[in-house]
Amino acid sequence: MEKINVVNLTKIFGSNPEKALDLLAKGISKDEIFNTTGQIVGLANINFTISQGEILVVMGLSGSGKSTLIRCINRLIEHSQGQVLIDGTDISTLDHNSLLELRRQKFGMVFQHFALFPHRNIIDNVAFGLEIQRMDKELRYEKSRSALKLVGLEDWEEAKPSQLSGGMQQRIGLARALAIEPDILLMDEAFSALDPLIRGDMQNELLALQARMRKTILFITHDLDEALKIGNRVILMKDGQIVQIGAPEEIVLSPANEYVQKFIENVDKSKILTAKSAMIPVNITASPDDSPQIVLASMKDNCMDRILVVKSDNTLLGTVNSKTLKIACDEKTIVNLIDKTVPTATINDSLKILITILAEWSGQLPIVNEQYQLLGIVNPNNVLLALK
Amino acid sequence: MENIPKLPLDHWIDDGLDFLTDNFAFLTKIISRYLEDTIDYMVESLMYLPPWLIIIIFALIAWRFASYKVGIFTVLGLCLLWNLRLWESTMETLTLVLVATFIAILIAVPTGILAAISKLANRIIMPLMDLMQTMPAFVYLIPAIPFFGLGTVSAIFSTVIFAMPPTIRLTCLGIKQVSPELMEAADAFGSTKTQKLLKVQLPLAIPTIMAGINQTIMLALSMVVIAAMIGAGGLGGEVWTAIQRLKPGMGFQAGIAIVILAIILDRISQKIGRGKNE
């Protein structure tokens, strides 16, 4: 289901947006519009949708319009043209009170520099959104406590924001946004002000929370690694326009143009690409009902030392190696000879994980689904090819 | 220049004031009576209490809000005033300062808020502030007399006008300097203007407003002394008498008393402001 739908969104900063919009429609560039009219094009014809439960990351350098974009979604900035639909409602049609109501109910926002209220203690910071909704004290404290628990800071209720470290402050910022139980989380460079280690922790924590809560998240960042790590899809912006939109893998594997290419040069692809991109189909497997002789023969034909054993429904049982087979050739079937210690990976595991496994396991790495059914295998050279 | 007739600016102002006096005197007379009664009552109550009790109360306030050092200073300072037989004058001056400050805050804080949230109000209020602050303090005394008659109420009136501007300015500043990020956060959660003002702007402006109130108290004290010229009495009255009789000793004695009172009021009001900040 589409939660947020952005259609032809344009924002002009300046006193005479009409003129700039005309010029923009004629295809005149942003710089030229600024030179002739003095109007600044903040966003130009932005189109995208976010579905329920998705994390969409907007990545761009400063001045690319990403901060303007996120503020158009909850109308902190009024756009000049186009539509922003939240659950199908065009937010520019809302009157002032309905807009406030929409912000109170649907949006939780997290800010780059935390924007905690220094005069309020932690619990009152977290409860701020609920207080604005005029919820009574007990209920809002109760909800705020569970939000604090989500971010693991339930023991800090009475502290003031200045007593907390940056990472903890941003957890409070996140708790404040989560306390109102919003459908949508707007995260404006939420982790950019944190140092790298803490930032990594916060990213993981956000992903863990998201796995439980399934919020719709619009996340702004200037860090491509961060974008590729946490985004289900990523939008790359430049000069107020979308350069590319797609899943992290798509962006890494097929950058839209040189600009994107330049960005992904320094990206650690092994973190982004998954087993899917390195997996090859399995040609030969053994069945537990086969006799050792048959299995040995087919292994010999294919110059294999070890073979995967799967049941008829494709469930992986383990491996057998030729040595074991040769010793036990009087067994009727191989079912008792299976070595069950074979490592496996899932299709969504990153190549980085695969590399760690393959460093210890010199052979085919079976890729399985949740039912432990064999989907394919990855050889070390497949990983290298994918990363090339 | 000699050939150009003089602009009758003074006459215009006189006419304007006369008009106001003629039409609003009934109102100012009522205010005057009630305020005078209140002040007299306050001074009487303060005089009714034994000085040592008031000294202890003040020392406790100073110790609680400022520090034990200020507390000790308060005890010593007030004991000295008591010993110098200036107790009644001190209580009169203190009452005038507190009443004038109270009224000034009552007017100044809302005015400051208005100046912060409305551009139009700001454009009207700020030049008025400049006028109020640069006009020689004595000038306010003159029109006060036809409105409120000689005495304490006229003193309060001119003191309020003279002492208000810092609180107005600093209230306005305190509200305006709340970081735009915090305002945005408040907006993002759907706050109304009133909610923003009450839950974010005013609480964050309190230290700044308190600094303004501290200044107002100091200005009120200095004006109350000047207002002795129109019969406000108190420590200023002592100074005024000393001037008229050319008695430097008496003058300095009252002057030192004013300084002691000023230090006590300043330290206490400063620390109240800072305490809120932490």
Interface residues (C-beta under 8 A of the other chain):
Chain A: N74 L76 L99 L100 E101 L102 R103 R104 F107 M109 F111 H113 A115 F117 P118 H119 R120 F128 G129 E131 I132 Q133 I180 L186
Chain B: S179 E181 L182 E184 A185 A186 D187 A188 F189 G190 S191 T192 Q195 K199 V200 P203 L204 I206
